[in-house]
Amino acid sequence: MSNTHYMAGIDMPTWQLEEYLSLLSLLPRVLWANKSQEEVVCTRIEYGVHAQQYALLFLPVHLNRQQQTAVFFIPGGGWRMGNPDLFRFIGYFFVRLGFPTILGGYRLAPVFKFPRQLEDACCGLEAGLKAMKSKGLSIGKVILAGQSAGAQLASLLAYDRSESTRRYLSQEDIAGLLLISGPLNFYLCGEGDIFKLIADYVDNRVAWEQADPIRHVQGDVDIPLLCIHGQKDPLVGLQNAFTFAAQVKPGLSRIQVVMGAHHSDLVSLYWAKDHPAAQWIADWLHRCSARKRAIRTN
């Protein structure tokens, strides 16, 4: 089904041009935002022999050992480009909000096919949590998060019930799920650039279905969800967020649409002053953390 069905009256080629220009303008700001920050300590953690099999652990210089909730964030890149070092600014963002953060890397398509990326996400999470424990942090809950392709992987970490995934993380240990610009319903990704990216990511129809996030949501899991999506996203249609959230347990899902924003525009939320999405995320994170702590003390 074409995403343009949900974008009536909009000239899609114009959006694609705007997206391209937006991406170009972001590159120098990414380099600026990635500069080391004195209040944050970043540690590289390798969990495999491949160059992409590593995670970055971000901790504040002055640790809050009372904090029991961590963030595990999986970056995007169409499953075929990028690494945690490119997205250091995301780790800085979450640490400034008070959350120790793991930024997970994974082997890339098309050389490596699904589920290798999901396996790497699991291993990166495990390695990061072990590193936090070695530094004296008693993390009891994890907020899973991801952007674009990383949102697809984070959603599988939350909802995939296969033994290979659940042996790394129990659903009871997940404090929340934050998905930004995610391809969450592959039925809505059946054409255009996103279809080509998914086709490079999965080997066959069975893998396509296993990698499709919405197929794993059964509406019975107590995990708060926040979806953030750009209104003008030309790569991943806005209805990915709406249809996915509709399958989540009633009362637990929230969708925030950034008006006028394209796919890559939302990268700026991690450093732009007064970006509405940044405040949505901050408020939601603290509510999720407090909610789970309250349950644990009952």
C-alpha positions in Angstrom: 0.0 0.0 0.0 1.4 3.4 -0.9 2.3 5.8 1.8 1.0 8.6 -0.4 -2.5 7.3 0.4 -2.0 9.0 3.8 -0.5 12.2 2.4 -3.3 13.4 0.3 -2.6 16.6 -1.7 1.2 16.5 -1.0 3.8 16.5 -3.8 6.0 13.5 -2.8 8.9 14.4 -5.0 9.1 17.8 -3.3 9.2 16.2 0.1 12.0 14.0 -1.1 14.0 17.0 -2.2 13.3 18.7 1.1 14.5 15.6 2.9 17.8 15.5 0.9 18.5 19.2 1.6 17.6 18.7 5.3 20.1 15.8 5.6 22.9 17.8 4.0 22.4 20.6 6.5 22.5 18.2 9.4 26.0 16.8 8.7 28.1 19.7 10.2 25.8 20.0 13.2 26.2 16.2 13.9 30.0 16.7 13.9 29.6 19.6 16.3 27.2 17.7 18.6 29.5 14.7 18.8 32.3 16.6 20.4 33.3 15.2 23.8 31.5 16.6 26.7 33.2 17.1 30.1 30.3 15.9 32.2 29.9 12.6 30.3 32.2 9.6 30.3 32.0 7.4 27.1 33.4 3.8 27.1 33.6 1.4 24.2 32.4 -2.1 24.9 33.2 -4.9 22.3 31.0 -8.0 22.3 32.1 -9.7 19.1 35.0 -9.9 16.6 33.4 -7.9 13.8 34.2 -4.2 13.7 30.5 -3.3 14.1 30.0 -5.5 17.1 30.4 -2.9 19.8 28.4 -0.6 22.0 29.1 2.7 23.7 28.4 3.2 27.3 27.6 6.8 28.4 27.7 7.7 32.1 27.8 11.0 33.9 31.1 11.9 35.6 29.2 12.1 38.9 27.2 8.8 39.0 23.8 8.8 40.6 23.9 5.3 42.1 20.2 5.6 43.0 19.2 5.6 39.3 17.8 2.2 38.6 16.6 2.8 35.0 18.9 2.8 32.0 18.3 3.6 28.3 19.4 1.3 25.5 19.3 3.1 22.2 19.7 1.6 18.7 20.6 4.1 16.0 19.3 4.1 12.5 20.9 4.1 9.0 18.6 1.9 6.9 20.3 -1.2 8.5 23.2 -0.6 6.1 25.2 2.3 7.4 26.3 4.0 10.6 27.8 3.0 13.9 27.5 4.2 17.6 30.4 6.6 17.2 28.5 8.5 14.6 25.6 9.0 17.0 27.5 9.9 20.2 25.3 13.0 20.6 22.3 10.7 21.3 24.1 9.2 24.3 24.9 12.7 25.6 21.3 13.7 25.3 20.0 10.9 27.5 22.7 11.3 30.1 21.8 14.9 30.4 18.3 13.8 31.2 19.7 11.6 34.1 19.8 8.2 32.4 22.9 6.0 32.0 22.8 5.0 28.3 24.0 2.3 26.1 24.3 3.0 22.4 24.1 -0.3 20.5 25.9 -1.2 17.2 25.2 -4.0 14.9 26.5 -5.7 11.7 25.1 -4.1 8.5 23.1 -5.2 5.6 23.3 -6.2 2.8 26.3 -8.4 3.8 24.6 -9.4 7.0 20.9 -10.3 7.0 18.2 -10.3 9.6 18.3 -11.6 12.4 22.0 -10.9 12.7 21.2 -7.2 13.6 18.7 -8.3 16.3 21.3 -10.8 17.7 23.8 -8.0 17.9 21.3 -5.7 19.6 20.7 -8.3 22.3 24.5 -8.9 22.8 25.2 -5.1 23.0 22.5 -4.7 25.6 23.8 -7.5 27.7 27.4 -6.3 27.5 26.3 -2.7 28.4 24.3 -3.8 31.4 27.3 -5.9 32.6 29.6 -2.9 32.3 27.1 -0.7 34.3 27.1 -3.4 37.0 30.9 -3.4 37.1 30.8 0.3 37.8 28.4 -0.1 40.8 25.1 0.7 39.1 22.1 -1.4 40.1 20.0 -1.2 37.0 16.7 -2.9 37.4 14.8 -1.6 34.4 15.6 -0.7 30.8 13.9 1.8 28.5 14.4 0.5 24.9 14.7 3.2 22.2 15.6 3.5 18.6 15.3 5.7 15.6 14.4 4.7 12.0 15.9 1.2 11.4 16.9 1.2 15.1 13.3 1.7 16.1 12.4 -1.5 14.2 15.0 -3.4 16.2 14.0 -1.9 19.5 10.4 -2.9 18.9 11.5 -6.5 18.3 13.5 -6.4 21.6 10.3 -5.4 23.3 7.7 -7.6 21.6 9.5 -10.6 20.0 8.7 -13.6 22.2 11.3 -16.0 20.8 13.6 -17.7 23.2 16.6 -16.2 21.5 15.5 -12.7 22.3 13.9 -13.2 25.7 16.9 -15.0 27.2 18.6 -11.6 27.1 15.7 -9.4 28.4 12.5 -10.2 30.2 9.5 -8.1 29.2 9.0 -7.4 32.9 12.4 -5.6 32.9 11.3 -3.1 30.1 10.2 0.2 31.6 9.2 1.7 28.2 9.6 1.7 24.5 10.6 4.9 22.6 10.3 4.6 18.8 11.3 7.5 16.5 10.5 7.5 12.8 10.3 3.7 12.8 9.3 1.3 10.0 6.9 -0.5 12.3 4.4 -2.0 9.8 6.1 -3.5 6.8 2.7 -3.7 5.0 2.9 0.1 4.7 6.5 -0.1 3.4 5.8 -2.0 0.2 7.3 0.4 -2.3 9.9 3.2 -2.7 13.2 3.5 -0.9 12.1 1.9 2.3 11.0 -1.2 0.5 14.5 -1.4 -1.1 16.1 -1.1 2.3 14.0 -3.8 3.8 14.6 -6.1 0.8 18.4 -5.8 1.4 17.8 -6.4 5.1 15.8 -9.6 4.9 16.5 -12.8 2.9 13.0 -14.1 2.1 9.3 -13.8 2.9 9.6 -15.7 6.2 12.3 -13.4 7.4 10.2 -10.4 6.2 7.4 -11.5 8.5 9.7 -12.2 11.4 11.3 -8.8 11.1 7.9 -7.0 10.8 7.4 -5.3 14.2 3.6 -5.1 14.1 3.2 -8.9 13.7 4.7 -9.3 17.2 2.3 -7.0 19.1 -0.4 -8.9 20.8 -1.8 -6.2 23.0 -1.2 -7.9 26.3 2.2 -6.6 27.4 2.5 -3.8 30.0 5.1 -1.7 28.2 4.4 2.1 27.8 5.0 3.2 24.2 6.0 6.6 22.8 6.1 7.0 19.0 7.5 10.2 17.6 7.2 10.8 13.8 7.6 13.6 11.4 4.5 14.8 9.6 6.3 15.0 6.3 8.4 11.8 6.5 8.8 10.7 2.9 10.7 7.5 3.7 8.6 5.9 6.5 4.9 6.9 6.3 3.3 8.4 9.4 0.7 5.6 9.5 3.5 3.2 10.6 3.3 4.8 14.0 -0.5 5.0 14.2 -1.2 1.4 13.1 1.5 0.0 15.4 0.3 2.0 18.4 -3.2 0.8 17.8 -2.1 -2.8 18.5 -0.5 -1.9 21.9 -2.4 -2.6 25.1 -5.0 0.1 25.6 -3.9 3.2 27.6 -0.2 2.6 27.1 0.6 4.1 23.8 1.2 7.8 22.9 1.9 9.3 19.5 3.5 12.7 19.0 3.7 14.1 15.5 6.3 16.8 14.7 4.5 19.1 12.2 6.5 19.9 9.1 9.3 17.5 9.9 10.9 15.0 7.5 12.6 11.8 8.3 16.1 13.1 9.0 14.8 16.3 10.7 14.2 14.6 14.0 17.9 14.0 14.4 18.1 17.6 15.6 15.9 17.0 18.6 19.0 15.8 20.5 20.7 19.2 20.4 18.2 21.9 19.2 17.0 24.2 22.0 13.3 24.1 22.7 12.7 21.2 20.3 9.2 19.9 21.2 10.2 16.3 20.8 13.0 16.6 23.3 10.6 17.8 26.0 8.1 15.0 25.1 10.9 12.5 25.5 12.2 13.9 28.8 8.7 14.0 30.4 7.9 10.5 29.2 11.2 9.0 30.3 10.8 10.2 33.8 7.2 9.0 34.0 8.2 5.6 32.8 11.1 5.4 35.3 8.9 6.5 38.2 6.1 4.2 37.2 8.3 1.1 37.3 10.0 2.0 40.5 6.6 2.4 42.1 5.6 -1.1 41.0 8.8 -2.6 42.2 8.4 -1.2 45.7 4.8 -2.6 46.2 
